[in-house]
């Protein structure tokens, strides 16, 4: 069967949560896309910014920021869990990219411990 792309799934723990903000997350997307040669498109956020205090997320498994960086060949998603100091990332593209480079960059950027990672070829 023909390969139609791949997805890199990364779970990082004990990250530097100072990086869990829109400015740094956007920087992550920009630098990662340059590194793996992906063309960025629309960036979409989901977080508690501008949400009334009583509606903000407070549980460890929900408090954080989610973002989708659409790229010409698919998307990159990120989910931070601020209280747990974890970040979960999926890089999916129909265009080939170097998973090892993306993994190492992500680990260094968030200063985290790779708990698990998996690369899946899409067929």
VOVEXMAR-141456 format. One record per atom (N, C-alpha, C): atom name; z, x, y; residue in one letter; residue number from 0. Coordinates in steps of 0.05 Angstrom, whole numbers, always signed. Example, Ala and Ser with C-alpha at 12.3 -4.5 7.8 and 13.67 -1.06 7.14 Angstrom:
VOVEXMAR-141456
- N  +156  +264  -114  A  0
- CA  +156  +246  -90  A  0
- C  +156  +264  -66  A  0
- N  +142  +257  -45  S  1
- CA  +143  +273  -21  S  1
- C  +157  +258  +1  S  1
//
This chain:
VOVEXMAR-141456
- N  +0  +17  -24  X  0
- CA  +0  +0  +0  X  0
- C  +0  +17  +25  X  0
- N  -12  +7  +46  X  1
- CA  -13  +21  +71  X  1
- C  +13  +19  +86  X  1
- N  +21  +40  +99  X  2
- CA  +45  +41  +116  X  2
- C  +38  +29  +143  X  2
- N  +54  +9  +151  X  3
- CA  +50  -4  +177  X  3
- C  +71  +3  +198  X  3
- N  +86  +23  +192  X  4
- CA  +107  +31  +211  X  4
- C  +132  +39  +197  X  4
- N  +152  +45  +213  X  5
- CA  +178  +52  +201  X  5
- C  +201  +44  +220  X  5
- N  +224  +43  +209  X  6
- CA  +248  +36  +224  X  6
- C  +270  +56  +217  X  6
- N  +283  +66  +238  X  7
- CA  +306  +83  +235  X  7
- C  +331  +67  +243  X  7
- N  +350  +65  +225  X  8
- CA  +375  +51  +230  X  8
- C  +397  +71  +231  X  8
- N  +413  +70  +253  X  9
- CA  +434  +90  +258  X  9
- C  +460  +76  +264  X  9
- N  +482  +84  +250  X  10
- CA  +509  +75  +256  X  10
- C  +525  +100  +265  X  10
- N  +534  +99  +290  X  11
- CA  +550  +122  +301  X  11
- C  +578  +111  +307  X  11
- N  +598  +127  +300  X  12
- CA  +626  +120  +307  X  12
- C  +638  +143  +323  X  12
- N  +661  +137  +335  X  13
- CA  +676  +156  +352  X  13
- C  +658  +167  +374  X  13
- N  +644  +150  +387  X  14
- CA  +625  +158  +409  X  14
- C  +640  +161  +435  X  14
- N  +627  +174  +454  X  15
- CA  +637  +176  +481  X  15
- C  +630  +150  +495  X  15
- N  +650  +132  +498  X  16
- CA  +644  +105  +509  X  16
- C  +638  +106  +539  X  16
- N  +641  +129  +552  X  17
- CA  +632  +131  +580  X  17
- C  +601  +128  +581  X  17
- N  +588  +130  +559  X  18
- CA  +559  +127  +558  X  18
- C  +551  +98  +554  X  18
- N  +570  +80  +549  X  19
- CA  +564  +52  +543  X  19
- C  +562  +36  +568  X  19
- N  +543  +43  +585  X  20
- CA  +538  +28  +610  X  20
- C  +508  +27  +614  X  20
- N  +499  +8  +631  X  21
- CA  +471  +4  +634  X  21
- C  +456  +29  +644  X  21
- N  +468  +44  +662  X  22
- CA  +454  +68  +673  X  22
- C  +449  +88  +651  X  22
- N  +470  +95  +635  X  23
- CA  +467  +114  +614  X  23
- C  +450  +104  +591  X  23
- N  +452  +79  +584  X  24
- CA  +436  +68  +563  X  24
- C  +406  +68  +570  X  24
- N  +401  +62  +596  X  25
- CA  +373  +64  +605  X  25
- C  +363  +93  +603  X  25
- N  +380  +111  +611  X  26
- CA  +373  +140  +608  X  26
- C  +367  +147  +579  X  26
- N  +383  +136  +561  X  27
- CA  +379  +141  +532  X  27
- C  +351  +132  +524  X  27
- N  +344  +107  +532  X  28
- CA  +318  +96  +525  X  28
- C  +295  +113  +536  X  28
- N  +297  +121  +561  X  29
- CA  +277  +137  +574  X  29
- C  +273  +164  +560  X  29
- N  +295  +178  +556  X  30
- CA  +294  +204  +543  X  30
- C  +285  +203  +514  X  30
- N  +295  +183  +500  X  31
- CA  +286  +180  +472  X  31
- C  +256  +174  +470  X  31
- N  +247  +156  +486  X  32
- CA  +218  +149  +486  X  32
- C  +201  +173  +493  X  32
- N  +209  +189  +512  X  33
- CA  +194  +213  +518  X  33
- C  +194  +232  +495  X  33
- N  +217  +235  +482  X  34
- CA  +221  +254  +460  X  34
- C  +203  +246  +436  X  34
- N  +202  +220  +429  X  35
- CA  +187  +212  +406  X  35
- C  +160  +200  +413  X  35
- N  +152  +204  +438  X  36
- CA  +125  +196  +448  X  36
- C  +119  +167  +445  X  36
- N  +137  +150  +456  X  37
- CA  +133  +121  +456  X  37
- C  +130  +112  +485  X  37
- N  +113  +92  +489  X  38
- CA  +109  +81  +515  X  38
- C  +128  +57  +519  X  38
- N  +145  +59  +539  X  39
- CA  +165  +38  +545  X  39
- C  +152  +14  +558  X  39
- N  +163  -9  +552  X  40
- CA  +155  -34  +566  X  40
- C  +180  -47  +577  X  40
- N  +183  -73  +574  X  41
- CA  +206  -87  +585  X  41
- C  +233  -79  +572  X  41
- N  +253  -77  +588  X  42
- CA  +280  -72  +579  X  42
- C  +297  -97  +585  X  42
- N  +311  -107  +564  X  43
- CA  +327  -132  +566  X  43
- C  +355  -126  +559  X  43
- N  +374  -137  +574  X  44
- CA  +403  -132  +571  X  44
- C  +417  -157  +562  X  44
- N  +439  -154  +547  X  45
- CA  +458  -175  +542  X  45
- C  +486  -162  +542  X  45
- N  +502  -170  +562  X  46
- CA  +529  -159  +565  X  46
- C  +545  -177  +583  X  46
- N  +569  -169  +590  X  47
- CA  +587  -185  +607  X  47
- C  +584  -180  +637  X  47
- N  +564  -166  +645  X  48
- CA  +560  -161  +673  X  48
- C  +555  -187  +688  X  48
- N  +571  -191  +709  X  49
- CA  +569  -216  +725  X  49
- C  +578  -241  +711  X  49
- N  +593  -238  +690  X  50
- CA  +604  -261  +675  X  50
- C  +633  -266  +685  X  50
- N  +641  -291  +689  X  51
- CA  +669  -296  +697  X  51
- C  +688  -284  +677  X  51
- N  +711  -274  +688  X  52
- CA  +730  -259  +671  X  52
- C  +739  -275  +646  X  52
- N  +743  -301  +649  X  53
- CA  +752  -317  +627  X  53
- C  +730  -321  +605  X  53
- N  +705  -314  +611  X  54
- CA  +684  -317  +592  X  54
- C  +675  -290  +579  X  54
- N  +688  -268  +588  X  55
- CA  +681  -242  +577  X  55
- C  +691  -239  +549  X  55
- N  +676  -223  +533  X  56
- CA  +683  -217  +506  X  56
- C  +707  -199  +505  X  56
- N  +726  -204  +487  X  57
- CA  +750  -188  +486  X  57
- C  +755  -177  +457  X  57
- N  +741  -187  +438  X  58
- CA  +746  -179  +410  X  58
- C  +731  -153  +404  X  58
- N  +743  -137  +387  X  59
- CA  +732  -110  +381  X  59
- C  +703  -112  +370  X  59
- N  +696  -132  +355  X  60
- CA  +670  -134  +343  X  60
- C  +649  -148  +361  X  60
- N  +658  -156  +386  X  61
- CA  +639  -169  +404  X  61
- C  +637  -157  +432  X  61
- N  +658  -142  +440  X  62
- CA  +658  -131  +467  X  62
- C  +640  -106  +468  X  62
- N  +619  -109  +484  X  63
- CA  +600  -86  +487  X  63
- C  +574  -95  +500  X  63
- N  +555  -78  +498  X  64
- CA  +528  -83  +510  X  64
- C  +507  -82  +489  X  64
- N  +489  -101  +491  X  65
- CA  +465  -101  +474  X  65
- C  +441  -99  +492  X  65
- N  +421  -84  +482  X  66
- CA  +396  -81  +498  X  66
- C  +372  -78  +479  X  66
- N  +350  -88  +488  X  67
- CA  +325  -85  +473  X  67
- C  +305  -71  +492  X  67
- N  +296  -47  +484  X  68
- CA  +275  -33  +498  X  68
- C  +249  -38  +483  X  68
- N  +233  -56  +494  X  69
- CA  +207  -61  +482  X  69
- C  +190  -36  +486  X  69
- N  +175  -28  +466  X  70
- CA  +156  -6  +468  X  70
- C  +129  -17  +460  X  70
- N  +108  -3  +467  X  71
- CA  +81  -12  +462  X  71
- C  +77  -19  +432  X  71
- N  +91  -5  +414  X  72
- CA  +87  -9  +386  X  72
- C  +110  -23  +372  X  72
- N  +129  -34  +387  X  73
- CA  +150  -51  +376  X  73
- C  +175  -51  +394  X  73
- N  +198  -41  +383  X  74
- CA  +223  -42  +400  X  74
- C  +244  -23  +390  X  74
- N  +263  -18  +408  X  75
- CA  +287  -2  +402  X  75
- C  +310  -20  +411  X  75
- N  +329  -25  +393  X  76
- CA  +352  -41  +400  X  76
- C  +378  -25  +398  X  76
- N  +397  -32  +415  X  77
- CA  +422  -18  +415  X  77
- C  +445  -39  +418  X  77
- N  +466  -34  +404  X  78
- CA  +490  -51  +406  X  78
- C  +514  -33  +408  X  78
- N  +529  -34  +430  X  79
- CA  +553  -18  +432  X  79
- C  +577  -36  +427  X  79
- N  +598  -24  +415  X  80
- CA  +623  -37  +411  X  80
- C  +644  -19  +425  X  80
- N  +651  -27  +450  X  81
- CA  +667  -10  +467  X  81
- C  +695  -4  +455  X  81
- N  +709  -24  +445  X  82
- CA  +736  -20  +435  X  82
- C  +736  -2  +410  X  82
- N  +716  -6  +393  X  83
- CA  +714  +10  +368  X  83
- C  +701  +37  +372  X  83
- N  +689  +42  +395  X  84
- CA  +674  +66  +401  X  84
- C  +650  +71  +383  X  84
- N  +637  +49  +375  X  85
- CA  +614  +50  +357  X  85
- C  +589  +42  +372  X  85
- N  +567  +52  +362  X  86
- CA  +541  +44  +372  X  86
- C  +522  +41  +348  X  86
- N  +506  +20  +348  X  87
- CA  +487  +14  +327  X  87
- C  +459  +12  +339  X  87
- N  +441  +27  +327  X  88
- CA  +414  +30  +339  X  88
- C  +393  +26  +318  X  88
- N  +372  +12  +325  X  89
- CA  +348  +9  +308  X  89
- C  +324  +17  +324  X  89
- N  +308  +35  +313  X  90
- CA  +283  +44  +325  X  90
- C  +261  +35  +306  X  90
- N  +245  +17  +315  X  91
- CA  +223  +7  +298  X  91
- C  +196  +11  +313  X  91
- N  +177  +22  +299  X  92
- CA  +151  +26  +311  X  92
- C  +129  +27  +290  X  92
- N  +106  +16  +297  X  93
- CA  +82  +18  +280  X  93
- C  +69  +45  +284  X  93
- N  +77  +59  +305  X  94
- CA  +68  +86  +310  X  94
- C  +87  +106  +297  X  94
- N  +77  +126  +285  X  95
- CA  +93  +146  +272  X  95
- C  +111  +161  +292  X  95
- N  +136  +167  +284  X  96
- CA  +154  +183  +300  X  96
- C  +172  +199  +282  X  96
- N  +184  +220  +292  X  97
- CA  +200  +238  +276  X  97
- C  +229  +227  +276  X  97
- N  +237  +216  +253  X  98
- CA  +264  +205  +250  X  98
- C  +286  +225  +254  X  98
- N  +282  +250  +244  X  99
- CA  +302  +270  +246  X  99
- C  +307  +277  +276  X  99
- N  +286  +279  +291  X  100
- CA  +289  +285  +320  X  100
- C  +304  +262  +334  X  100
- N  +296  +238  +328  X  101
- CA  +309  +214  +340  X  101
- C  +338  +213  +333  X  101
- N  +345  +218  +308  X  102
- CA  +372  +218  +298  X  102
- C  +389  +239  +312  X  102
- N  +380  +263  +313  X  103
- CA  +395  +285  +325  X  103
- C  +399  +280  +355  X  103
- N  +378  +271  +369  X  104
- CA  +381  +265  +398  X  104
- C  +402  +243  +402  X  104
- N  +401  +222  +386  X  105
- CA  +420  +200  +389  X  105
- C  +449  +209  +384  X  105
- N  +452  +225  +364  X  106
- CA  +479  +236  +358  X  106
- C  +490  +252  +382  X  106
- N  +473  +269  +392  X  107
- CA  +482  +286  +415  X  107
- C  +486  +269  +440  X  107
- N  +469  +250  +446  X  108
- CA  +471  +234  +470  X  108
- C  +497  +218  +471  X  108
- N  +505  +206  +448  X  109
- CA  +529  +190  +447  X  109
- C  +554  +206  +438  X  109
- N  +549  +231  +431  X  110
- CA  +571  +249  +422  X  110
- C  +587  +235  +400  X  110
- N  +573  +223  +381  X  111
- CA  +585  +208  +359  X  111
- C  +582  +221  +332  X  111
- N  +595  +209  +313  X  112
- CA  +594  +217  +285  X  112
- C  +575  +198  +271  X  112
- N  +555  +209  +258  X  113
- CA  +536  +192  +243  X  113
- C  +550  +183  +217  X  113
- N  +555  +157  +216  X  114
- CA  +568  +145  +192  X  114
- C  +547  +140  +171  X  114
- N  +524  +129  +179  X  115
- CA  +502  +126  +161  X  115
- C  +476  +123  +177  X  115
- N  +454  +130  +164  X  116
- CA  +428  +126  +176  X  116
- C  +408  +121  +153  X  116
- N  +388  +107  +159  X  117
- CA  +368  +100  +139  X  117
- C  +341  +97  +152  X  117
- N  +321  +109  +140  X  118
- CA  +293  +105  +150  X  118
- C  +279  +89  +129  X  118
- N  +266  +67  +139  X  119
- CA  +252  +49  +121  X  119
- C  +222  +50  +129  X  119
- N  +205  +54  +110  X  120
- CA  +176  +51  +115  X  120
- C  +169  +22  +112  X  120
- N  +154  +12  +131  X  121
- CA  +145  -16  +130  X  121
- C  +117  -17  +118  X  121
- N  +114  -33  +97  X  122
- CA  +88  -35  +84  X  122
- C  +78  -63  +84  X  122
//
